[in-house]
Amino acid sequence: GAGMINWPHGLFADRDGNVWVTDGRGGNGKGHTVMKFSSDGKVLMTLGKPGVAGDGPDTFNVPSDVLVAPNGDIFVADGHGEKTNARIVKFSKDGKFIKDWGKAGKGQGEFDVPHALAMDSSGRLFVGDRSNDRIQIFDQDGKFLGEWRQFGRPSGLYIGRNDILYVADSQ
């Protein structure tokens, strides 16, 4: 990825050994993308339009994290700060837009810096809603299931084999 990425922010290794990287800053014809690399560094897929910020089905505005579900569906936490997006975007395993959900705010299904993603063994999607000081939990179609507020600013999430959630808290 040297010279290909402005601001590598989110990182995910999928079950096939591919590495996914979010590039959260636009400029020089790069950024506002999610890139899938093979284990030897070949670009296999790019989601988003390099250097173009937006909120459409084929654009991002400062994507923060990426997660690939066991069935291959791709989830992107899109938005990192003021005047960016505040949504979760879902794609099929071949990169076709399926849906998005969320908007800026503090209510259920609203976000203020959707910063981290994790999925448990039952397929629930956990979103570190960093500046709202919580984790929101959704099904894979975006249905709100609950929230946990016992964290300062959840900035990184990981769920281990026994469904234990680990949270990196930037406070």
JOQUIKA-V990387 format. One record per residue. N is the residue number from 1. PHI is phi as a letter, one per 20 degrees, with the letter a starting at -180 (999 if undefined). PSI is psi in whole degrees, 0 to 359 (999 if undefined). D_FIRST is the distance of its C-alpha to the first C-alpha in whole Angstrom. Layout:
BEGIN
N:PHI:PSI:D_FIRST / N:PHI:PSI:D_FIRST
END
This chain:
BEGIN
1:999:359:0 / 2:g:130:4 / 3:m:357:6 / 4:d:345:5 / 5:c:132:6 / 6:f:311:10 / 7:b:86:11 / 8:f:120:9 / 9:c:308:13 / 10:d:148:13 / 11:b:134:12 / 12:b:134:14 / 13:d:123:15 / 14:e:176:17 / 15:f:340:20 / 16:e:5:19 / 17:n:8:16 / 18:e:152:13 / 19:d:127:11 / 20:d:135:11 / 21:c:134:9 / 22:e:136:11 / 23:d:103:10 / 24:e:5:14 / 25:c:134:15 / 26:e:151:15 / 27:q:151:16 / 28:l:33:15 / 29:m:18:15 / 30:c:168:12 / 31:n:172:12 / 32:l:39:15 / 33:c:166:13 / 34:c:126:12 / 35:d:139:9 / 36:d:123:10 / 37:d:144:9 / 38:f:169:11 / 39:f:342:12 / 40:d:11:11 / 41:n:5:7 / 42:f:134:9 / 43:f:122:9 / 44:d:333:12 / 45:a:145:13 / 46:c:125:12 / 47:d:141:15 / 48:n:169:16 / 49:d:115:17 / 50:g:126:14 / 51:n:359:16 / 52:d:118:19 / 53:e:141:20 / 54:a:178:23 / 55:c:25:25 / 56:e:186:25 / 57:f:346:24 / 58:c:20:21 / 59:c:156:20 / 60:c:164:19 / 61:c:93:20 / 62:m:67:18 / 63:f:137:17 / 64:d:322:17 / 65:b:163:17 / 66:b:147:16 / 67:b:140:19 / 68:d:122:20 / 69:f:162:23 / 70:g:330:25 / 71:e:359:26 / 72:n:348:23 / 73:g:146:23 / 74:d:131:20 / 75:d:135:21 / 76:c:128:19 / 77:e:114:21 / 78:d:111:21 / 79:p:132:22 / 80:b:79:21 / 81:o:182:24 / 82:f:147:27 / 83:l:30:27 / 84:d:187:24 / 85:f:169:25 / 86:b:72:26 / 87:b:166:26 / 88:d:134:24 / 89:d:134:23 / 90:d:133:24 / 91:c:157:22 / 92:f:170:24 / 93:f:339:21 / 94:e:12:21 / 95:n:12:20 / 96:e:132:23 / 97:g:132:24 / 98:d:307:27 / 99:a:168:28 / 100:c:162:27 / 101:b:155:29 / 102:o:162:30 / 103:a:171:31 / 104:f:135:31 / 105:q:187:34 / 106:d:358:35 / 107:e:180:37 / 108:f:129:36 / 109:m:4:33 / 110:d:155:32 / 111:c:155:29 / 112:c:94:29 / 113:m:74:25 / 114:f:102:24 / 115:d:333:22 / 116:b:150:21 / 117:c:145:22 / 118:b:157:24 / 119:c:135:26 / 120:e:179:29 / 121:f:342:31 / 122:e:3:33 / 123:n:9:30 / 124:f:138:31 / 125:e:122:28 / 126:d:130:28 / 127:d:120:26 / 128:f:102:26 / 129:e:78:28 / 130:g:304:27 / 131:f:352:29 / 132:e:5:32 / 133:l:47:32 / 134:b:169:32 / 135:d:129:30 / 136:d:146:31 / 137:d:133:32 / 138:c:159:32 / 139:e:178:32 / 140:f:357:30 / 141:d:6:31 / 142:n:7:31 / 143:f:126:35 / 144:f:129:35 / 145:d:335:37 / 146:r:177:37 / 147:b:151:35 / 148:c:131:35 / 149:d:17:36 / 150:e:20:36 / 151:d:153:33 / 152:f:288:32 / 153:b:88:29 / 154:f:113:27 / 155:d:340:23 / 156:b:140:22 / 157:c:145:24 / 158:b:135:24 / 159:d:121:27 / 160:e:184:28 / 161:g:328:30 / 162:e:22:33 / 163:l:32:32 / 164:e:127:32 / 165:e:128:30 / 166:d:135:28 / 167:c:126:27 / 168:e:118:25 / 169:d:117:28 / 170:f:6:27 / 171:e:999:30
END
